[in-house]
Structures are given as C-alpha cells and as structure tokens.
Amino acid sequence: MQRTAVVWVVYSMTNSAFLIGVTIFAEQFPSFLFSIPGGVAADRYDRHKIIKITQILSIIQSVLMAVMVLTGHTTVWAILVLSVILGIINAFDVPARQALVHEVVADPADLPSAISLTTAMASLAQLLGPVLSGVVLSLFGAAVCFFVNAASFGAVMLSLALMKLPAAPPRNKDKKVLAEFAEGFAYLRSAPNIGWMIILLGLVSLLVLPYNTVLPVFAKVIFKGNASTFGLINGFIGAGAVAATIFLASRKPGAPLKKILFISTIVMGVGMICFSQARNFHAAMFFAMLMGFGGIAQFTVSNIVAQSESAPGMRGRVIGILLMAIFGMAPLGSVVAGAVSQRIGAPATVLAQGIIAIALVLLFTRFLMRPNVKPATNDVAVQEAEELVKEEL
C-alpha cells in the first residue's frame, strides 16, 4: 500500500514518469549498496533480533511519511530521503528474514514449499495492497495508507514474539567483514547453478522488471483512470504473482526448476508485449496477470535454488547477492525506463521490455536446459572460497 501510494503521490505532484523512476531508484539502490553487508550481518548475528530492529525502524519511517503528507509538507526531495532510508532498512531485513526460514522449518524436504509459501504471502500482499491502496487513496488520501502500513508492523512484531526458535548456532565473528564479503562472491564460482541464475535475474531486473515505472501512465493516460485504476492494474499483476507462488508451492519434489524459470520468463515477456498494445482494460488485466505470474515465478525459482543449494554459513551472503542483483539493477532500470518512456511513450517502452525478456531467456537457454550440475559439497565449496579470498587478498 505504501509503495503504491508513494508512486501515486509523486506522479500526482509532478506528472513525470522520470521522477517516478527516480523515486523507485531512491528506495531500491540503497538496498543494492547495503544488501551484501546485510547478508554478512545475517550470517554473523542473530537473525531474529535483526528483524525486530528493522521492524521498529520501518514503523518510524512510515509514520514520518504519513505526518509529512498529513501536515501538507510533501516535497519530492523529502519523499526521496525517506525512500532511501527504507531501502537501507530493507537491505538488512530481507536477508535475515529469508535466511530465518531455515531455522523455523524442521524438515529440509519442506524447505522449497516453505520458500514458495513465504513468497506467496508477499505476492498476496502485492495483490491486495495496491487494490486497497487505490480505494484508500481515493477516499482518505495517502497519509492513511502510510499510517496503516505503520500499524501493520505491530502484527509482524507479534509474530516474532510468538516464534519458538531453536538456539541460535554459534556465529563466526573472527573474520573481517570485507573478507566475508569477498567469500560470498568466491563461493558462487563453485556454485554455477546459483551464479548463472543470479546473472539472468540481474539482467531481467535491469532491462525488464522496471515496467512498473510507467504503470501510472497506463492508468491515467492510456486507460483514462485514477488512483483506483492504478491500484487495479497492480492488483491484477499481484493476482498473477499469487497464482505463480501457489503453483510453485504445490509442485512435486524434483520438478525441473530451470525449465519452469525458462517458461515463466517467456510468459512474462509475452504478457508485457500484449499488455503494451491492449486498449481494452479487461483484456489488459489478463495480460497484467501473465506479467505478474512470470515475474514472481522467476524470482521464486531463483530464491529456492539459492537457499536450498547454498551452504548454511554462506546462505545470508548468497541471499544478499541475489537481492543485490534485483535491488541494484532494478532502480537503474527504473530511471532508464522513465527517461525512455518520456521519449517514445509508455506502450513502446513496455513492448521493448517484453521483447528483451524473451531475448534474454533465449540467450541463457544453454544454461537453463542443461542437466543440473551439483556444486561441490558445501564444506568443500566454502573452503575453496576461503582459500581463494586469502590468495586474492
């Protein structure tokens, strides 16, 4: 709800797709800068405590945003500053939150489904949040969206308090942070299944996923709508995302994940091409669902592979690198997409992004279609990474 409200507030103030891209950049790029330190922190410290701290900081950020809008002191620069703060918070929150799944799932065989279900919850929020945000924006204004978001963290804090976690394993804090940082990248060299997938995800995040930058233009200009229209578009994208996560959570063990990744990226590209050319709103919403299905399926598959195949002591850093591929590339892509749409228009921009999605996945076909090659055992891979870092240092 908050993200939808922020984008709509900026667009209502400026009527600029470029500034929407800058706003998204302001939130996501700090996550790129701090995602690896966030992953290192998740490997070094108590993840449960890290999440508690990030929730408190998130409450403060949301309340400040609400007060600013409520008192009529809304400025673009202030929104950008608060977006930067949120990006930094998320850089430490998400790696700890994702890695915590392994501590609360008792049976490792349940892990892929657990990861899919956590993604399904986020997708459900992506479905309901924009729709509710559109209604609240129309009836009450953006400040209420921000207050509701702040209040929602109370439920998160309650969930954390009710968790019964096993004793936290001992953390190795003897190494320097920079050495642990480098070990994460060195580890991926011995785990090409994860490394190549992260590269593909990073390229898609840079060149394809920033289509959300121009969605307000579709809502307001192409479909002659308002905030509710914008919320509906995001809601249908979220519906596709929920369908994708339910599909992945219910899949049989041993399902070909890379083949699913290939197909889902094709589906996303086709959905974007058709959405860009649709002028009937109902038809466009069907294609929006395809966009959401393909996008979240790609991320979920990458997340499952990254978490299930990485060594426990490297998991936080691997997740951090995965998030860096998303949060580092997507904000740059948002700025580019906003600038390009100013010149060629929103429909042509989304059309080009859909074509690029299909081209990228075809480029990676050789990797996606080859048999799954297990990396070296986790202990061996970690040892190799440590030795490689020592040599380079």
C-alpha positions as CSV (number, residue, x, y, z in Angstrom):
1,M,0.0,0.0,0.0
2,Q,2.8,2.4,0.9
3,R,4.7,1.8,-2.3
4,T,1.7,2.3,-4.4
5,A,0.8,5.5,-2.5
6,V,4.3,6.9,-2.8
7,V,4.4,6.4,-6.6
8,W,0.9,7.9,-7.0
9,V,1.8,10.9,-4.8
10,V,5.0,11.6,-6.8
11,Y,3.1,11.3,-10.1
12,S,0.2,13.5,-9.0
13,M,2.7,16.2,-7.9
14,T,4.9,16.1,-11.0
15,N,3.2,14.2,-13.8
16,S,6.6,12.9,-14.6
17,A,7.4,9.2,-15.3
18,F,11.1,10.1,-15.0
19,L,10.6,11.2,-11.4
20,I,8.7,8.0,-10.6
21,G,11.8,6.2,-11.8
22,V,13.9,8.4,-9.6
23,T,11.7,7.6,-6.6
24,I,11.9,3.9,-7.1
25,F,15.7,4.3,-7.6
26,A,15.9,6.1,-4.3
27,E,14.3,3.2,-2.4
28,Q,16.0,0.3,-4.2
29,F,19.5,1.5,-4.9
30,P,20.4,1.7,-1.2
31,S,19.3,-1.9,-1.0
32,F,21.9,-2.7,-3.7
33,L,24.6,-0.8,-1.8
34,F,23.8,-2.5,1.6
35,S,22.5,-5.9,0.6
36,I,25.9,-7.6,0.9
37,P,26.6,-6.0,4.3
38,G,23.0,-7.1,5.2
39,G,23.8,-10.7,4.1
40,V,27.0,-10.6,6.1
41,A,25.1,-9.4,9.2
42,A,22.6,-12.2,8.7
43,D,25.4,-14.7,8.8
44,R,27.2,-13.1,11.8
45,Y,24.4,-12.1,14.1
46,D,21.0,-13.3,15.5
47,R,18.6,-13.0,12.6
48,H,15.6,-12.8,14.9
49,K,17.0,-9.7,16.6
50,I,17.9,-8.1,13.3
51,I,14.3,-8.4,12.1
52,K,13.0,-6.9,15.3
53,I,15.2,-3.9,14.8
54,T,14.3,-3.4,11.2
55,Q,10.6,-3.6,12.0
56,I,10.9,-0.8,14.6
57,L,12.8,1.4,12.1
58,S,10.2,0.7,9.4
59,I,7.4,1.9,11.8
60,I,9.3,5.2,12.3
61,Q,9.8,5.6,8.5
62,S,6.1,5.1,7.7
63,V,4.9,7.4,10.5
64,L,7.3,10.2,9.2
65,M,5.9,9.7,5.7
66,A,2.3,9.9,7.0
67,V,3.0,13.0,9.1
68,M,4.6,14.8,6.2
69,V,1.7,14.2,3.9
70,L,-0.9,14.9,6.6
71,T,0.6,18.3,7.5
72,G,0.9,19.3,3.9
73,H,4.7,19.5,3.8
74,T,5.1,16.9,1.0
75,T,8.1,17.6,-1.2
76,V,9.8,15.3,-3.7
77,W,13.2,15.6,-2.0
78,A,11.7,14.6,1.4
79,I,10.0,11.6,-0.2
80,L,13.3,10.6,-1.8
81,V,15.2,10.9,1.5
82,L,12.6,8.7,3.3
83,S,12.7,6.2,0.4
84,V,16.5,6.0,0.8
85,I,16.1,5.2,4.5
86,L,13.5,2.5,3.7
87,G,15.9,1.0,1.2
88,I,18.7,0.7,3.7
89,I,16.3,-0.9,6.3
90,N,15.2,-3.5,3.7
91,A,18.8,-4.3,2.8
92,F,19.3,-5.7,6.4
93,D,15.7,-7.0,6.8
94,V,15.3,-9.2,3.8
95,P,18.5,-11.4,4.0
96,A,17.8,-12.0,7.7
97,R,14.1,-12.8,7.0
98,Q,14.8,-15.2,4.2
99,A,17.6,-17.0,6.0
100,L,15.4,-17.3,9.1
101,V,13.1,-19.7,7.1
102,H,15.8,-22.4,7.5
103,E,15.7,-22.0,11.3
104,V,11.9,-22.4,11.6
105,V,11.5,-25.3,9.1
106,A,12.3,-28.5,10.8
107,D,12.3,-30.9,7.8
108,P,14.7,-29.8,5.0
109,A,12.4,-31.6,2.5
110,D,9.7,-29.0,3.3
111,L,12.1,-26.1,2.5
112,P,11.1,-25.5,-1.2
113,S,7.5,-25.4,-0.3
114,A,8.2,-23.1,2.7
115,I,10.1,-20.7,0.5
116,S,7.3,-20.7,-2.1
117,L,4.7,-20.1,0.6
118,T,6.7,-17.1,2.1
119,T,6.8,-15.7,-1.5
120,A,3.1,-16.4,-1.8
121,M,2.4,-14.3,1.3
122,A,4.4,-11.4,-0.3
123,S,2.5,-11.9,-3.6
124,L,-0.8,-11.9,-1.8
125,A,0.2,-8.5,-0.3
126,Q,1.1,-7.4,-3.8
127,L,-2.4,-8.4,-4.9
128,L,-4.3,-6.8,-2.0
129,G,-2.1,-3.9,-1.2
130,P,-2.4,-1.9,-4.4
131,V,-6.2,-2.5,-4.7
132,L,-6.7,-1.4,-1.1
133,S,-4.3,1.5,-1.6
134,G,-6.3,2.7,-4.6
135,V,-9.5,2.7,-2.6
136,V,-7.9,4.4,0.4
137,L,-6.2,7.0,-1.8
138,S,-9.5,7.9,-3.4
139,L,-11.5,8.0,-0.1
140,F,-9.0,9.2,2.6
141,G,-5.7,10.2,1.0
142,A,-2.1,8.9,1.0
143,A,-1.5,9.6,4.7
144,V,-3.9,6.9,5.8
145,C,-2.0,4.4,3.6
146,F,1.2,5.2,5.4
147,F,-0.5,5.0,8.9
148,V,-2.0,1.6,8.0
149,N,1.5,0.4,7.0
150,A,3.0,1.6,10.2
151,A,0.3,-0.2,12.2
152,S,0.8,-3.4,10.3
153,F,4.3,-3.8,11.7
154,G,2.6,-4.5,15.1
155,A,1.4,-7.8,13.7
156,V,4.9,-8.6,12.5
157,M,6.3,-7.9,16.0
158,L,3.6,-10.1,17.5
159,S,4.5,-12.9,15.1
160,L,8.2,-12.6,16.0
161,A,7.3,-12.7,19.7
162,L,5.2,-15.9,19.3
163,M,8.0,-17.8,17.4
164,K,9.7,-20.6,19.3
165,L,13.1,-20.8,17.6
166,P,15.9,-23.3,18.3
167,A,19.0,-21.9,20.0
168,A,20.9,-19.8,17.5
169,P,24.0,-21.6,16.2
170,P,27.4,-20.1,17.1
171,R,28.4,-17.4,14.6
172,N,32.0,-16.9,13.4
173,K,32.8,-13.2,14.0
174,D,36.6,-13.6,13.9
175,K,36.9,-12.8,10.2
176,K,36.9,-9.3,8.8
177,V,33.7,-8.1,7.2
178,L,35.4,-7.4,3.9
179,A,36.8,-10.9,3.8
180,E,33.3,-12.4,4.4
181,F,32.0,-10.1,1.7
182,A,34.6,-11.4,-0.8
183,E,33.9,-15.0,0.3
184,G,30.3,-14.7,-0.9
185,F,31.3,-13.9,-4.5
186,A,34.1,-16.5,-4.4
187,Y,31.6,-19.1,-3.2
188,L,29.4,-18.6,-6.3
189,R,32.3,-19.6,-8.5
190,S,32.0,-23.1,-7.2
191,A,28.2,-23.0,-7.4
192,P,27.5,-22.1,-11.1
193,N,23.8,-23.2,-10.8
194,I,23.3,-20.3,-8.4
195,G,25.7,-17.9,-10.1
196,W,24.3,-18.0,-13.6
197,M,20.7,-17.8,-12.3
198,I,21.6,-14.6,-10.4
199,I,23.2,-13.1,-13.5
200,L,20.0,-13.8,-15.5
201,L,17.9,-12.3,-12.7
202,G,20.1,-9.2,-12.6
203,L,19.7,-8.6,-16.3
204,V,15.9,-9.1,-16.2
205,S,15.8,-6.7,-13.2
206,L,17.7,-4.1,-15.1
207,L,16.0,-4.3,-18.5
208,V,12.6,-5.8,-18.0
209,L,11.1,-5.6,-14.5
210,P,11.1,-1.7,-14.3
211,Y,7.9,-1.8,-16.4
212,N,6.2,-0.8,-13.1
213,T,7.8,2.7,-13.6
214,V,5.3,3.5,-16.3
215,L,2.2,1.8,-14.9
216,P,0.8,5.2,-13.6
217,V,0.9,6.4,-17.2
218,F,-1.2,3.5,-18.3
219,A,-3.7,4.1,-15.5
220,K,-4.0,7.8,-16.1
221,V,-3.4,8.4,-19.8
222,I,-3.9,5.1,-21.7
223,F,-7.0,3.9,-19.7
224,K,-8.2,7.4,-18.6
225,G,-8.4,6.3,-15.0
226,N,-7.4,7.5,-11.5
227,A,-5.7,6.1,-8.4
228,S,-8.2,3.2,-8.2
229,T,-7.3,2.2,-11.8
230,F,-3.6,2.2,-10.9
231,G,-4.4,0.0,-7.9
232,L,-6.4,-2.4,-10.0
233,I,-3.5,-2.8,-12.5
234,N,-1.1,-3.6,-9.7
235,G,-3.7,-5.8,-8.1
236,F,-4.1,-8.0,-11.2
237,I,-0.3,-8.2,-11.5
238,G,-0.4,-9.4,-7.9
239,A,-3.1,-11.9,-8.7
240,G,-0.8,-13.5,-11.3
241,A,2.0,-13.5,-8.7
242,V,-0.2,-15.3,-6.2
243,A,-1.1,-17.9,-8.9
244,A,2.6,-18.5,-9.6
245,T,3.5,-19.0,-6.0
246,I,0.6,-21.4,-5.4
247,F,1.7,-23.3,-8.4
248,L,5.3,-23.5,-7.2
249,A,4.3,-24.4,-3.6
250,S,2.2,-27.3,-4.9
251,R,4.7,-28.7,-7.4
252,K,6.1,-32.2,-6.9
253,P,9.6,-32.7,-5.4
254,G,12.2,-32.9,-8.2
255,A,10.3,-30.7,-10.6
256,P,12.6,-29.1,-13.2
257,L,13.1,-25.7,-11.7
258,K,15.2,-24.3,-14.6
259,K,12.6,-25.3,-17.1
260,I,10.0,-23.6,-15.0
261,L,12.3,-20.5,-15.0
262,F,12.6,-20.6,-18.8
263,I,8.8,-20.9,-19.4
264,S,7.9,-18.3,-16.8
265,T,10.2,-15.7,-18.4
266,I,8.6,-16.4,-21.8
267,V,5.2,-16.0,-20.2
268,M,6.2,-12.7,-18.7
269,G,7.6,-11.4,-22.0
270,V,4.5,-12.3,-24.0
271,G,2.3,-10.8,-21.3
272,M,4.2,-7.5,-21.5
273,I,4.1,-7.4,-25.3
274,C,0.3,-7.9,-25.3
275,F,-0.3,-5.5,-22.3
276,S,1.6,-2.7,-24.1
277,Q,-0.7,-3.0,-27.1
278,A,-4.0,-3.6,-25.4
279,R,-6.5,-0.8,-25.3
280,N,-9.4,-2.7,-23.8
281,F,-9.0,-2.5,-20.0
282,H,-10.3,-6.0,-19.3
283,A,-8.0,-7.6,-21.8
284,A,-5.1,-5.7,-20.5
285,M,-5.8,-7.0,-16.9
286,F,-5.5,-10.6,-18.2
287,F,-2.1,-9.8,-19.7
288,A,-1.1,-8.0,-16.4
289,M,-1.7,-11.3,-14.7
290,L,0.6,-13.0,-17.1
291,M,3.3,-10.4,-16.3
292,G,2.8,-11.0,-12.6
293,F,2.9,-14.8,-12.9
294,G,6.1,-14.8,-14.9
295,G,7.9,-12.2,-12.9
296,I,7.3,-13.8,-9.5
297,A,7.8,-17.3,-10.7
298,Q,11.3,-16.3,-11.9
299,F,12.2,-14.7,-8.6
300,T,10.8,-17.6,-6.5
301,V,12.6,-20.3,-8.5
302,S,15.9,-18.3,-8.2
303,N,15.2,-17.9,-4.4
304,I,14.5,-21.7,-4.0
305,V,17.7,-22.6,-5.8
306,A,19.8,-20.0,-3.9
307,Q,18.6,-21.1,-0.5
308,S,18.4,-24.8,-1.0
309,E,21.8,-25.3,-2.6
310,S,23.9,-22.8,-0.7
311,A,25.9,-23.7,2.4
312,P,24.4,-22.7,5.8
313,G,27.3,-20.5,6.6
314,M,27.1,-18.7,3.2
315,R,23.3,-18.5,2.9
316,G,22.9,-14.9,4.2
317,R,25.6,-13.7,1.8
318,V,24.1,-15.6,-1.2
319,I,20.7,-14.1,-0.5
320,G,22.4,-10.7,-0.2
321,I,24.0,-11.1,-3.6
322,L,20.7,-12.3,-5.0
323,L,19.0,-9.2,-3.6
324,M,21.9,-7.1,-4.9
325,A,21.1,-8.4,-8.4
326,I,17.5,-7.2,-8.0
327,F,17.9,-4.0,-6.0
328,G,21.0,-2.9,-7.8
329,M,19.7,-3.4,-11.3
330,A,16.0,-2.5,-10.9
331,P,16.5,1.1,-9.7
332,L,18.9,1.8,-12.6
333,G,16.4,0.3,-14.9
334,S,13.6,2.4,-13.4
335,V,15.5,5.6,-14.2
336,V,16.2,4.4,-17.7
337,A,12.6,3.2,-18.3
338,G,11.2,6.5,-17.0
339,A,13.5,8.5,-19.3
340,V,12.9,6.3,-22.4
341,S,9.1,6.5,-21.9
342,Q,9.3,10.3,-21.9
343,R,10.7,10.0,-25.5
344,I,8.9,7.0,-27.0
345,G,5.9,6.6,-24.7
346,A,4.9,4.1,-22.1
347,P,3.4,1.5,-24.6
348,A,6.5,1.3,-26.7
349,T,8.7,1.1,-23.6
350,V,6.8,-1.9,-22.2
351,L,6.7,-3.5,-25.7
352,A,10.5,-3.3,-25.9
353,Q,10.9,-4.7,-22.4
354,G,8.8,-7.7,-23.3
355,I,10.9,-8.4,-26.4
356,I,14.1,-8.1,-24.3
357,A,12.7,-10.6,-21.7
358,I,12.3,-13.2,-24.4
359,A,15.6,-12.5,-26.0
360,L,17.4,-12.8,-22.6
361,V,15.9,-16.2,-21.7
362,L,16.8,-17.5,-25.2
363,L,20.3,-16.3,-24.7
364,F,20.5,-18.3,-21.5
365,T,18.8,-21.4,-23.0
366,R,22.0,-23.4,-23.0
367,F,22.4,-22.9,-19.2
368,L,18.7,-23.4,-18.4
369,M,18.3,-26.6,-20.4
370,R,21.5,-28.4,-19.4
371,P,21.3,-31.1,-16.7
372,N,21.5,-29.9,-13.2
373,V,25.2,-30.0,-12.0
374,K,25.6,-30.1,-8.3
375,P,28.2,-27.8,-7.0
376,A,31.0,-29.1,-4.8
377,T,29.8,-30.2,-1.4
378,N,29.0,-27.2,0.8
379,D,32.0,-27.7,3.1
380,V,34.4,-28.1,0.1
381,A,32.9,-25.0,-1.6
382,V,33.2,-22.9,1.5
383,Q,36.8,-24.0,2.0
384,E,37.6,-23.2,-1.7
385,A,36.0,-19.8,-1.3
386,E,38.1,-19.0,1.8
387,E,41.3,-20.1,0.1
388,L,40.6,-18.1,-3.0
389,V,39.9,-14.9,-0.9
390,K,43.1,-15.4,1.0
391,E,45.1,-15.6,-2.2
392,E,43.4,-12.5,-3.7
393,L,43.9,-10.5,-0.5
